[in-house]
Amino acid sequence: MKRYFPYVLLVASLSLAFSAAYYSVFGLSRLFSSQFLAVTVLAGTLEASKLITASYLHRAWNDISRLIKIYLTTAVIILMCVTSLGIYGFLVSAYQDTAYKLNNLEITIKNIESKRNRFQTQLDAVVNDKLLVNTNIQQLTQALSTNQQQRVDRNGNVITSSSAGNRKAYEKQLEFSMQRLNELSNKESVLSDSVTKIETTITELQTSSDVTAEIGPLKYIAKIVGSDMDTVVNWLIIALIIVFDPLAVLLLISANKELLKQTKIEIQNISLEKPQSKPESKPQSQILSYWNKLRNERSKKYKK
């Protein structure tokens, strides 16, 4: 696995760089939409050049002049900023599309809520009128039950009688109040159904909309941090671009470093495994001379 790890780093860096380039190109093309193809070619070429320049700086850092180092390093940093700007524009544009849909949904819900509030105001007025009518009915009923006059006859007996005129007036008012109560009850039922139907519509819009599902987590985060959703999205996009293109460049440099290190190790292993050359054999004349010399020395020794 250690042998293939540099290639894993290389694939990861190129994949991340390709994604950054893709979003950056589309983000920059949104800024210059009238020349979409030209901006796409320009941004794509700059992205590829940035990666090649970063690799070259790492490999040839000790072999190039200081002026070239400064210029190429500055160019890579500027191109990283341009890429980050393109990614920021792309993500902001994507968020704005969703935000516009959410805004339209909120306006629709607000209009429906205004209609619901009007029905609710009418319903509250009907309920108050019903309370007044019920109170009036209770008073009329009590008045009818107490509409009696008492007198004592010559024998001392108490005689109770009622006023026929007042009783008819009370009965007429009571009948009118009962009719009014029925009318108010029917109106209350209709208004209550209308309010319930509108509330159901609002709930369906809030729960079944795709926009609500997309923005829901962001709204929850904004509520937790006590800020508006635009600010939360802005900081989220900034966090993404900080670790997007810079990470791709650093991974590419790390992959180059690991590949160079692995190449050096392989060269050292090859040099160690190379068979050593055999010592050259002495020429035959040198061997004969050596043996003659040794024999002469032995002969002199024996003569002595």
C-alpha positions as CSV (number, residue, x, y, z in Angstrom):
1,M,0.0,0.0,0.0
2,K,2.9,2.3,0.7
3,R,4.1,1.9,-2.8
4,Y,0.8,3.0,-4.3
5,F,0.1,5.8,-1.8
6,P,1.8,8.6,-3.9
7,Y,-0.6,7.6,-6.8
8,V,-3.5,7.8,-4.5
9,L,-2.4,11.3,-3.5
10,L,-2.0,12.2,-7.2
11,V,-5.5,11.0,-8.1
12,A,-7.1,12.8,-5.1
13,S,-5.3,16.0,-5.9
14,L,-6.3,15.9,-9.6
15,S,-9.9,15.0,-8.8
16,L,-10.1,17.9,-6.4
17,A,-8.4,20.2,-8.8
18,F,-10.7,19.1,-11.6
19,S,-13.8,19.8,-9.4
20,A,-12.4,23.2,-8.4
21,A,-11.7,24.0,-12.0
22,Y,-15.2,22.9,-13.1
23,Y,-17.0,25.1,-10.6
24,S,-14.6,28.0,-11.1
25,V,-15.1,28.0,-14.9
26,F,-18.8,28.0,-14.5
27,G,-18.6,30.7,-11.8
28,L,-16.4,33.0,-14.0
29,S,-18.6,32.3,-17.0
30,R,-21.6,33.7,-15.1
31,L,-19.7,36.9,-14.6
32,F,-18.9,37.2,-18.3
33,S,-21.9,35.4,-19.7
34,S,-21.7,37.1,-23.1
35,Q,-18.4,35.3,-23.9
36,F,-19.1,32.0,-22.2
37,L,-16.9,29.8,-24.5
38,A,-14.0,32.2,-24.5
39,V,-14.1,32.5,-20.7
40,T,-14.3,28.7,-20.3
41,V,-11.2,28.2,-22.5
42,L,-9.3,30.9,-20.7
43,A,-10.2,29.7,-17.2
44,G,-9.6,26.0,-18.1
45,T,-6.1,26.9,-19.5
46,L,-5.2,28.9,-16.5
47,E,-6.3,26.1,-14.1
48,A,-4.1,23.5,-15.9
49,S,-1.2,26.0,-16.0
50,K,-1.5,26.6,-12.3
51,L,-1.2,22.9,-11.5
52,I,1.8,22.5,-13.8
53,T,3.5,25.6,-12.3
54,A,3.0,24.3,-8.8
55,S,4.5,21.0,-9.7
56,Y,7.4,22.7,-11.5
57,L,8.2,24.9,-8.6
58,H,8.4,22.0,-6.2
59,R,10.6,19.9,-8.5
60,A,13.0,22.7,-9.7
61,W,13.0,25.0,-6.6
62,N,16.7,24.8,-6.2
63,D,17.5,25.1,-9.9
64,I,15.7,28.3,-10.8
65,S,16.5,32.0,-10.0
66,R,14.9,34.0,-7.3
67,L,13.1,36.3,-9.7
68,I,11.4,33.3,-11.4
69,K,10.5,31.8,-8.0
70,I,8.8,35.0,-6.9
71,Y,6.9,35.5,-10.2
72,L,5.7,31.8,-10.4
73,T,4.8,31.7,-6.7
74,T,2.8,35.0,-7.1
75,A,1.1,33.7,-10.2
76,V,0.1,30.4,-8.5
77,I,-1.3,32.4,-5.5
78,I,-3.2,34.8,-7.8
79,L,-4.7,31.9,-9.8
80,M,-5.8,30.2,-6.6
81,C,-7.6,33.4,-5.6
82,V,-9.2,33.6,-9.1
83,T,-10.3,30.0,-8.8
84,S,-11.7,30.6,-5.3
85,L,-13.6,33.7,-6.6
86,G,-15.1,31.6,-9.4
87,I,-16.2,28.9,-6.9
88,Y,-17.7,31.6,-4.7
89,G,-19.6,33.1,-7.6
90,F,-20.9,29.6,-8.7
91,L,-22.1,28.7,-5.1
92,V,-23.6,32.1,-4.5
93,S,-25.5,31.9,-7.8
94,A,-26.7,28.4,-6.9
95,Y,-27.9,29.7,-3.6
96,Q,-29.6,32.7,-5.1
97,D,-31.7,30.5,-7.4
98,T,-32.9,28.6,-4.4
99,A,-33.3,31.8,-2.3
100,Y,-35.5,33.3,-5.1
101,K,-37.7,30.2,-5.0
102,L,-37.9,30.4,-1.3
103,N,-38.8,34.1,-1.4
104,N,-41.6,33.4,-3.8
105,L,-42.9,30.6,-1.6
106,E,-42.8,32.9,1.5
107,I,-44.7,35.6,-0.4
108,T,-47.3,33.1,-1.4
109,I,-47.6,31.9,2.1
110,K,-47.8,35.5,3.4
111,N,-50.7,36.3,1.0
112,I,-52.5,33.2,2.1
113,E,-51.9,34.1,5.8
114,S,-53.3,37.6,5.2
115,K,-56.5,36.0,3.8
116,R,-56.5,33.6,6.8
117,N,-56.2,36.6,9.1
118,R,-59.2,38.3,7.5
119,F,-61.3,35.2,7.9
120,Q,-60.1,34.9,11.5
121,T,-61.0,38.5,12.3
122,Q,-64.5,37.9,10.9
123,L,-64.7,34.7,12.9
124,D,-63.7,36.4,16.1
125,A,-66.4,39.1,15.5
126,V,-69.0,36.4,14.9
127,V,-68.0,34.6,18.1
128,N,-68.3,37.9,20.1
129,D,-71.7,38.5,18.5
130,K,-72.8,35.0,19.5
131,L,-71.8,35.7,23.1
132,L,-73.8,38.9,23.1
133,V,-76.8,37.1,21.6
134,N,-76.6,34.3,24.1
135,T,-76.4,36.8,26.9
136,N,-79.5,38.6,25.5
137,I,-81.4,35.3,25.2
138,Q,-80.6,34.4,28.8
139,Q,-81.8,37.8,29.9
140,L,-85.0,37.6,27.9
141,T,-85.7,34.1,29.2
142,Q,-85.2,35.3,32.7
143,A,-87.5,38.3,32.0
144,L,-90.2,36.1,30.8
145,S,-90.0,33.9,33.9
146,T,-90.2,36.9,36.2
147,N,-92.8,39.0,34.2
148,Q,-95.5,38.6,36.9
149,Q,-97.5,41.1,39.1
150,Q,-98.8,40.3,42.6
151,R,-101.9,41.8,44.3
152,V,-104.0,41.1,47.4
153,D,-107.8,40.7,47.0
154,R,-110.5,41.7,49.6
155,N,-110.2,38.4,51.3
156,G,-106.5,38.8,51.8
157,N,-105.4,36.3,49.2
158,V,-102.3,37.0,47.0
159,I,-103.1,36.9,43.3
160,T,-100.2,36.6,40.7
161,S,-100.8,37.8,37.2
162,S,-98.5,38.6,34.3
163,S,-98.4,41.6,31.9
164,A,-99.5,40.4,28.5
165,G,-98.0,43.4,26.6
166,N,-94.5,42.9,28.1
167,R,-94.6,39.2,27.6
168,K,-95.4,39.5,23.9
169,A,-92.5,42.0,23.5
170,Y,-90.1,39.6,25.3
171,E,-91.2,36.7,23.2
172,K,-90.8,38.7,20.0
173,Q,-87.3,39.7,21.0
174,L,-86.4,36.2,22.1
175,E,-87.6,34.8,18.7
176,F,-85.5,37.4,16.9
177,S,-82.4,36.6,19.0
178,M,-82.8,32.9,18.4
179,Q,-82.9,33.5,14.6
180,R,-79.9,35.7,14.9
181,L,-78.1,33.0,16.9
182,N,-78.8,30.4,14.2
183,E,-77.5,32.8,11.5
184,L,-74.3,33.5,13.5
185,S,-73.8,29.8,14.1
186,N,-74.0,29.0,10.4
187,K,-71.6,31.9,9.6
188,E,-69.2,30.7,12.3
189,S,-69.2,27.2,10.8
190,V,-68.4,28.6,7.3
191,L,-65.6,30.9,8.5
192,S,-64.1,28.2,10.7
193,D,-64.0,25.8,7.7
194,S,-62.3,28.5,5.6
195,V,-59.7,29.2,8.3
196,T,-59.0,25.4,8.7
197,K,-58.7,24.9,4.9
198,I,-56.2,27.8,4.6
199,E,-54.1,26.6,7.5
200,T,-54.0,23.2,5.8
201,T,-52.8,24.8,2.6
202,I,-50.1,26.7,4.4
203,T,-48.9,23.5,6.1
204,E,-48.8,21.6,2.9
205,L,-46.7,24.4,1.2
206,Q,-44.3,24.5,4.1
207,T,-43.8,20.8,4.4
208,S,-44.1,19.4,0.8
209,S,-42.1,22.1,-1.1
210,D,-38.6,21.0,-2.4
211,V,-37.3,24.5,-1.6
212,T,-38.2,24.1,2.0
213,A,-36.4,20.8,2.2
214,E,-33.3,22.3,0.7
215,I,-33.2,25.4,2.9
216,G,-34.5,23.7,6.1
217,P,-31.1,22.7,7.5
218,L,-29.7,26.2,6.8
219,K,-32.7,27.9,8.5
220,Y,-32.1,25.6,11.5
221,I,-28.4,26.5,11.7
222,A,-29.3,30.2,11.3
223,K,-31.8,29.9,14.2
224,I,-29.2,28.2,16.4
225,V,-26.4,30.8,15.8
226,G,-28.9,33.6,16.0
227,S,-28.2,35.1,12.6
228,D,-29.9,35.4,9.2
229,M,-29.6,32.7,6.6
230,D,-27.7,34.8,4.1
231,T,-24.9,35.3,6.6
232,V,-24.7,31.6,7.4
233,V,-24.6,30.7,3.7
234,N,-21.8,33.3,3.1
235,W,-19.6,31.9,5.9
236,L,-20.3,28.3,4.7
237,I,-19.2,29.2,1.2
238,I,-16.0,30.9,2.5
239,A,-15.1,27.8,4.5
240,L,-15.6,25.7,1.4
241,I,-13.4,27.8,-0.9
242,I,-10.6,28.0,1.8
243,V,-10.2,24.2,1.7
244,F,-11.0,23.6,-1.9
245,D,-8.4,24.8,-4.4
246,P,-5.6,25.3,-1.8
247,L,-6.0,21.7,-0.7
248,A,-5.8,20.5,-4.3
249,V,-2.5,22.4,-4.9
250,L,-1.0,21.1,-1.7
251,L,-2.0,17.5,-2.4
252,L,-0.5,17.8,-5.8
253,I,2.8,19.1,-4.3
254,S,2.7,16.3,-1.7
255,A,2.1,13.7,-4.5
256,N,5.1,15.0,-6.4
257,K,7.3,14.8,-3.2
258,E,6.2,11.2,-2.6
259,L,6.8,10.2,-6.2
260,L,10.3,11.7,-6.1
261,K,11.1,10.0,-2.9
262,Q,9.8,6.7,-4.2
263,T,11.9,7.1,-7.4
264,K,15.1,7.7,-5.3
265,I,14.4,4.6,-3.2
266,E,13.9,2.5,-6.3
267,I,17.2,3.8,-7.8
268,Q,19.0,2.9,-4.6
269,N,17.5,-0.6,-4.6
270,I,18.6,-1.2,-8.1
271,S,22.2,0.0,-7.4
272,L,22.4,-2.4,-4.4
273,E,21.1,-5.3,-6.3
274,K,23.6,-4.8,-9.2
275,P,26.3,-7.6,-9.1
276,Q,29.8,-6.4,-8.2
277,S,32.4,-6.9,-10.9
278,K,34.9,-9.7,-10.4
279,P,38.5,-8.8,-9.8
280,E,40.6,-8.9,-12.8
281,S,43.0,-11.9,-13.0
282,K,46.7,-11.3,-13.2
283,P,48.3,-11.9,-16.5
284,Q,50.0,-15.2,-16.9
285,S,53.5,-13.7,-17.2
286,Q,53.1,-12.0,-13.8
287,I,52.2,-15.4,-12.3
288,L,55.2,-17.1,-13.8
289,S,57.5,-14.3,-12.7
290,Y,56.2,-14.6,-9.2
291,W,56.8,-18.4,-9.1
292,N,60.3,-18.1,-10.5
293,K,61.1,-15.5,-7.9
294,L,59.8,-17.7,-5.1
295,R,61.8,-20.7,-6.4
296,N,65.0,-18.7,-6.6
297,E,64.6,-17.5,-3.0
298,R,64.1,-21.1,-1.8
299,S,67.2,-22.3,-3.7
300,K,69.4,-19.7,-2.1
301,K,68.1,-20.7,1.3
302,Y,69.0,-24.4,0.8
303,K,72.5,-23.6,-0.5
304,K,73.3,-21.7,2.7
